[in-house]
Amino acid sequence: MQETLDLPAGCQDWQQAWPWPHTLPHVAWRGVNFTADAICEATFTEHGIALPTGLSSAIAKRRAEFLAGRLCARDALRAVTGHAEVPGIAETRAPCWPAGTVGSITHSAGFAAALAAPARHWQGLGLDAETLMPAARATRLSPQILTPRERDWRDRLPAEDQALFTTLVFSCKESLFKALFPLVQRRFYFQDAELADWQPEEGRVTLHLLTTLAPAWPAGTPCHGQYVADPRRLLSVIALPNEHECPGHP
């Protein structure tokens, strides 16, 4: 049964049903749609979320993204730990998750979502939401996003699938960065990983690292994930398990 939440004005369509084809054990998901102009500064205090100093003079969209994302993260943490905590902000500006937990937050075009899980089960989680790229934008950005092998792969696809492929690779690499950066503490870029396997019928993807990021994460390491796409957006997740806890993943 769907739980209800006291959502602030401007937030609607609370989502907690798992959106991807395959559930991940011990992981909670939350999503919400929001209308930025309907969220005022007082809403933060009313709902127990501190407005960061750096956002006090930000545009309404940035403040709304932060509020909606933290609402999702707080309830996802409550679901997996029993404690409704709001992730802080690390020096890198990434979410700072409570000790013993991992998670990820995303927002895109009036939508925000979060994942959370106990760290004893998962090393890292990466979540990304993207509006599907128009064909012209996908073509323009593909040299930055796609490796040469990925561009060859795209070019062999039917024309109507090429923008989806570029959006998919972009989103999965964004999710990979969110999952891995807290572990390696090193910035890496689109050309440092490559889509190695894509199973559209299963909603599964595998990326391989092309660069050694840390001793535990050498070049060639596979990182598994999932995606789901509809006309509104594409959602990707990369999940890095503690193998002794999740031997069946992916």
Sequence and secondary structure as in RCSB ss.txt:
>XXXX:A:sequence
MQETLDLPAGCQDWQQAWPWPHTLPHVAWRGVNFTADAICEATFTEHGIALPTGLSSAIAKRRAEFLAGRLCARD
ALRAVTGHAEVPGIAETRAPCWPAGTVGSITHSAGFAAALAAPARHWQGLGLDAETLMPAARATRLSPQILTPRE
RDWRDRLPAEDQALFTTLVFSCKESLFKALFPLVQRRFYFQDAELADWQPEEGRVTLHLLTTLAPAWPAGTPCHG
QYVADPRRLLSVIALPNEHECPGHP
>XXXX:A:secstr
        TTEEEEE S  SSS  TT EEEEEEE GGG  THHHHHTT    GGGTTS HHHHHHHHHHHHHHHH
HHHHHHS     EE TTSSEE  TTEEEEEEE SSEEEEEEEETTTEEEEEEEEE    HHHHHHHHHHH  HHH
HHHHHTS HHHHHHHHHHHHHHHHHHHHHHHHHH     GGGEEEEEEETTTTEEEEEESS  BTTB TT EEEE
EEEE SS EEEEEEEE TTT TT  
